Amino acid sequence: MRILVVEDEVDLARTLHTGLTTEGYSVDLAHDGRQGLWMARTGEYALVVLDLMLPGLNGYKVCAQLRREGNATPVLVLTAKDGDWDQAEALDTGADDYLTKPFSYMVLVARLRALVRRAATVAPPVLAVGDLSLDVAGRVCRRAGARVELTPREFAVLELLARRAGQAVSKADLLYHAWPDEALDPNLVEARVSALRKKVDVAFHRQSLQTVRGTGYRLVDDRERD
Protein backbone atom coordinates (compact mmCIF):
# COMPACT_ATOMS: atom_id res chain seq x y z
CA MET A 1 0.00 0.00 0.00
CA ARG A 2 1.49 3.34 -1.09
CA ILE A 3 1.48 6.53 0.96
CA LEU A 4 2.58 9.97 -0.19
CA VAL A 5 4.21 12.15 2.47
CA VAL A 6 4.42 15.85 1.56
CA GLU A 7 6.64 17.46 4.19
CA ASP A 8 9.31 20.15 3.79
CA GLU A 9 11.07 19.35 7.08
CA VAL A 10 13.59 16.88 5.68
CA ASP A 11 14.41 15.18 8.99
CA LEU A 12 10.74 14.64 9.81
CA ALA A 13 10.04 13.39 6.29
CA ARG A 14 12.86 10.85 6.57
CA THR A 15 11.65 9.74 9.99
CA LEU A 16 8.14 9.20 8.65
CA HIS A 17 9.54 7.36 5.64
CA THR A 18 11.53 5.00 7.86
CA GLY A 19 8.72 4.43 10.34
CA LEU A 20 5.93 3.90 7.81
CA THR A 21 8.13 1.62 5.72
CA THR A 22 8.67 -0.48 8.85
CA GLU A 23 4.87 -0.63 9.23
CA GLY A 24 4.71 -2.22 5.78
CA TYR A 25 3.78 0.79 3.66
CA SER A 26 5.50 1.88 0.46
CA VAL A 27 6.29 5.57 1.00
CA ASP A 28 7.03 8.34 -1.52
CA LEU A 29 8.29 11.76 -0.39
CA ALA A 30 7.70 15.26 -1.72
CA HIS A 31 9.24 18.35 -0.12
CA ASP A 32 7.16 21.19 -1.60
CA GLY A 33 3.54 21.79 -2.50
CA ARG A 34 3.83 21.75 -6.29
CA GLN A 35 5.75 18.49 -6.34
CA GLY A 36 3.28 16.99 -3.88
CA LEU A 37 0.30 18.05 -5.99
CA TRP A 38 1.83 16.51 -9.12
CA MET A 39 2.64 13.24 -7.36
CA ALA A 40 -0.83 13.02 -5.78
CA ARG A 41 -2.39 13.57 -9.20
CA THR A 42 -0.32 11.07 -11.11
CA GLY A 43 0.41 8.38 -8.52
CA GLU A 44 -1.82 5.68 -7.10
CA TYR A 45 -1.84 6.31 -3.34
CA ALA A 46 -3.92 4.86 -0.53
CA LEU A 47 -3.58 8.17 1.32
CA VAL A 48 -1.62 11.41 1.55
CA VAL A 49 0.11 12.84 4.63
CA LEU A 50 0.23 16.58 3.97
CA ASP A 51 2.00 19.37 5.84
CA LEU A 52 0.20 22.72 5.66
CA MET A 53 3.13 25.14 5.63
CA LEU A 54 4.86 24.12 2.41
CA PRO A 55 7.01 26.13 -0.01
CA GLY A 56 5.72 26.69 -3.53
CA LEU A 57 2.10 25.86 -2.76
CA ASN A 58 0.74 25.52 0.77
CA GLY A 59 -1.10 22.45 1.99
CA TYR A 60 -4.48 24.19 2.05
CA LYS A 61 -4.21 24.90 -1.68
CA VAL A 62 -2.87 21.44 -2.50
CA CYS A 63 -5.78 19.76 -0.73
CA ALA A 64 -8.38 22.14 -2.17
CA GLN A 65 -7.06 21.60 -5.71
CA LEU A 66 -7.17 17.83 -5.37
CA ARG A 67 -10.77 17.97 -4.18
CA ARG A 68 -11.79 20.34 -6.98
CA GLU A 69 -10.41 17.82 -9.44
CA GLY A 70 -12.40 15.00 -7.86
CA ASN A 71 -9.41 13.28 -6.28
CA ALA A 72 -10.86 11.47 -3.26
CA THR A 73 -7.60 10.09 -1.83
CA PRO A 74 -7.75 10.45 1.98
CA VAL A 75 -5.62 13.32 3.30
CA LEU A 76 -4.19 13.56 6.80
CA VAL A 77 -2.92 17.07 7.53
CA LEU A 78 0.14 17.72 9.71
CA THR A 79 0.73 21.21 11.05
CA ALA A 80 2.47 23.19 13.77
CA LYS A 81 -0.66 25.34 14.05
CA ASP A 82 -3.06 24.25 16.77
CA GLY A 83 -5.81 26.87 16.62
CA ASP A 84 -9.45 25.95 16.03
CA TRP A 85 -9.59 28.17 12.93
CA ASP A 86 -6.58 26.41 11.38
CA GLN A 87 -8.08 23.00 12.02
CA ALA A 88 -11.46 24.09 10.65
CA GLU A 89 -9.88 25.55 7.50
CA ALA A 90 -7.93 22.37 6.82
CA LEU A 91 -11.05 20.23 7.16
CA ASP A 92 -13.12 22.66 5.07
CA THR A 93 -10.62 22.43 2.20
CA GLY A 94 -11.15 18.67 2.08
CA ALA A 95 -8.74 17.12 4.58
CA ASP A 96 -10.04 13.95 6.25
CA ASP A 97 -8.10 14.26 9.50
CA TYR A 98 -5.78 16.63 11.33
CA LEU A 99 -2.75 16.10 13.57
CA THR A 100 -0.83 18.85 15.36
CA LYS A 101 2.97 18.80 15.65
CA PRO A 102 4.58 17.46 17.74
CA PHE A 103 2.49 14.31 17.52
CA SER A 104 2.59 10.75 18.78
CA TYR A 105 3.82 8.39 16.08
CA MET A 106 1.54 5.68 17.49
CA VAL A 107 -1.48 7.97 17.09
CA LEU A 108 -0.40 8.91 13.55
CA VAL A 109 -0.26 5.27 12.48
CA ALA A 110 -3.62 4.52 14.11
CA ARG A 111 -5.25 7.43 12.29
CA LEU A 112 -3.74 6.38 8.97
CA ARG A 113 -5.14 2.89 9.42
CA ALA A 114 -8.56 4.33 10.24
CA LEU A 115 -8.50 6.46 7.08
CA VAL A 116 -7.55 3.47 4.95
CA ARG A 117 -10.42 1.44 6.42
CA ARG A 118 -12.87 4.27 5.84
CA ALA A 119 -11.73 4.80 2.24
CA ALA A 120 -12.13 1.09 1.47
CA THR A 121 -15.91 1.49 1.77
CA VAL A 122 -16.05 4.31 -0.80
CA ALA A 123 -16.02 3.52 -4.52
CA PRO A 124 -13.29 5.45 -6.40
CA PRO A 125 -14.45 7.90 -9.07
CA VAL A 126 -14.62 6.81 -12.70
CA LEU A 127 -14.93 9.54 -15.32
CA ALA A 128 -16.84 8.61 -18.46
CA VAL A 129 -17.27 10.49 -21.73
CA GLY A 130 -19.18 8.24 -24.08
CA ASP A 131 -17.39 4.89 -24.16
CA LEU A 132 -14.14 6.46 -22.95
CA SER A 133 -13.60 5.93 -19.22
CA LEU A 134 -10.90 6.92 -16.74
CA ASP A 135 -10.47 5.14 -13.43
CA VAL A 136 -8.91 8.01 -11.48
CA ALA A 137 -7.77 5.94 -8.51
CA GLY A 138 -6.36 3.09 -10.59
CA ARG A 139 -5.01 5.41 -13.32
CA VAL A 140 -6.59 3.17 -15.96
CA CYS A 141 -8.04 4.35 -19.28
CA ARG A 142 -10.46 2.29 -21.35
CA ARG A 143 -12.17 2.87 -24.68
CA ALA A 144 -15.09 0.64 -25.64
CA GLY A 145 -13.97 -1.72 -22.88
CA ALA A 146 -10.40 -2.04 -24.18
CA ARG A 147 -7.57 -0.84 -21.96
CA VAL A 148 -5.48 2.02 -23.36
CA GLU A 149 -1.97 2.46 -21.99
CA LEU A 150 -1.18 6.10 -21.17
CA THR A 151 1.84 7.83 -19.68
CA PRO A 152 1.26 9.79 -16.43
CA ARG A 153 1.31 13.11 -18.33
CA GLU A 154 -1.12 11.83 -20.96
CA PHE A 155 -3.45 10.57 -18.25
CA ALA A 156 -3.31 13.94 -16.46
CA VAL A 157 -4.18 15.83 -19.67
CA LEU A 158 -7.04 13.47 -20.53
CA GLU A 159 -8.32 13.52 -16.95
CA LEU A 160 -8.79 17.29 -16.93
CA LEU A 161 -10.48 17.18 -20.33
CA ALA A 162 -12.81 14.45 -19.05
CA ARG A 163 -13.67 16.43 -15.92
CA ARG A 164 -14.66 19.34 -18.16
CA ALA A 165 -16.24 17.22 -20.89
CA GLY A 166 -17.86 19.28 -23.62
CA GLN A 167 -16.04 22.44 -22.52
CA ALA A 168 -13.04 24.11 -24.12
CA VAL A 169 -9.97 23.75 -21.89
CA SER A 170 -7.04 26.09 -22.46
CA LYS A 171 -3.49 24.91 -23.03
CA ALA A 172 -2.46 26.90 -19.96
CA ASP A 173 -4.92 24.99 -17.76
CA LEU A 174 -3.77 21.66 -19.16
CA LEU A 175 -0.14 22.63 -18.67
CA TYR A 176 -0.70 23.58 -15.02
CA HIS A 177 -2.65 20.38 -14.39
CA ALA A 178 -0.09 18.03 -15.95
CA TRP A 179 3.12 19.95 -15.16
CA PRO A 180 2.32 21.92 -11.96
CA ASP A 181 5.93 22.04 -10.80
CA GLU A 182 7.43 23.35 -14.03
CA ALA A 183 7.32 26.63 -15.97
CA LEU A 184 6.98 25.47 -19.57
CA ASP A 185 5.67 26.58 -22.95
CA PRO A 186 1.93 25.77 -23.32
CA ASN A 187 2.76 24.37 -26.77
CA LEU A 188 4.21 21.36 -24.97
CA VAL A 189 0.61 20.25 -24.50
CA GLU A 190 0.27 19.78 -28.28
CA ALA A 191 2.65 16.82 -28.26
CA ARG A 192 0.67 15.06 -25.52
CA VAL A 193 -2.65 15.72 -27.24
CA SER A 194 -1.26 14.38 -30.51
CA ALA A 195 -0.18 11.18 -28.75
CA LEU A 196 -3.56 10.92 -27.03
CA ARG A 197 -5.41 11.25 -30.33
CA LYS A 198 -3.49 8.31 -31.76
CA LYS A 199 -4.24 6.17 -28.71
CA VAL A 200 -7.88 7.00 -27.88
CA ASP A 201 -9.25 8.23 -31.22
CA VAL A 202 -7.34 7.04 -34.29
CA ALA A 203 -6.90 3.51 -32.95
CA PHE A 204 -10.68 3.27 -32.50
CA HIS A 205 -11.70 5.31 -35.57
CA ARG A 206 -13.11 8.06 -33.35
CA GLN A 207 -12.97 11.87 -33.15
CA SER A 208 -13.69 12.73 -29.53
CA LEU A 209 -10.63 14.89 -28.84
CA GLN A 210 -11.25 18.18 -30.63
CA THR A 211 -9.14 21.28 -31.18
CA VAL A 212 -10.79 24.58 -30.25
CA ARG A 213 -8.91 27.16 -32.28
CA GLY A 214 -7.51 30.03 -30.27
CA THR A 215 -8.33 28.31 -26.98
CA GLY A 216 -7.20 24.72 -26.53
CA TYR A 217 -9.01 21.39 -26.64
CA ARG A 218 -12.34 19.76 -25.86
CA LEU A 219 -13.35 16.15 -25.15
CA VAL A 220 -16.80 15.12 -26.37
CA ASP A 221 -18.92 12.02 -26.83
CA ASP A 222 -18.53 11.75 -30.60
CA ARG A 223 -21.15 9.00 -30.75
CA GLU A 224 -23.74 11.79 -30.62
CA ARG A 225 -22.89 12.52 -34.27
CA ASP A 226 -23.97 9.05 -35.36
Number of C-alpha atoms within 10 A of each C-alpha: 11 17 22 23 26 28 27 19 13 12 10 11 18 14 11 19 20 13 15 19 15 10 10 10 15 15 18 18 20 20 18 21 28 23 21 27 25 22 19 23 26 18 18 17 20 21 23 24 24 27 27 24 19 21 14 12 17 16 28 23 17 23 29 18 17 19 15 12 14 15 17 21 24 21 24 24 23 24 20 14 14 12 9 9 10 16 18 12 12 25 19 13 18 20 25 17 18 22 20 15 12 9 12 11 12 8 11 18 14 11 16 20 13 12 19 15 11 11 16 10 8 9 9 16 14 15 17 18 20 16 13 22 21 23 15 23 19 13 19 15 23 16 19 12 10 12 14 17 15 17 12 16 19 19 22 23 22 25 26 18 23 20 17 16 19 17 15 17 19 17 20 15 17 23 22 16 20 23 20 19 18 11 9 13 10 15 12 13 23 14 10 17 18 12 15 21 17 13 15 24 17 13 11 13 9 14 16 20 21 16 15 13 8 8 12 20 21 21 25 19 17 16 12 7 6 4
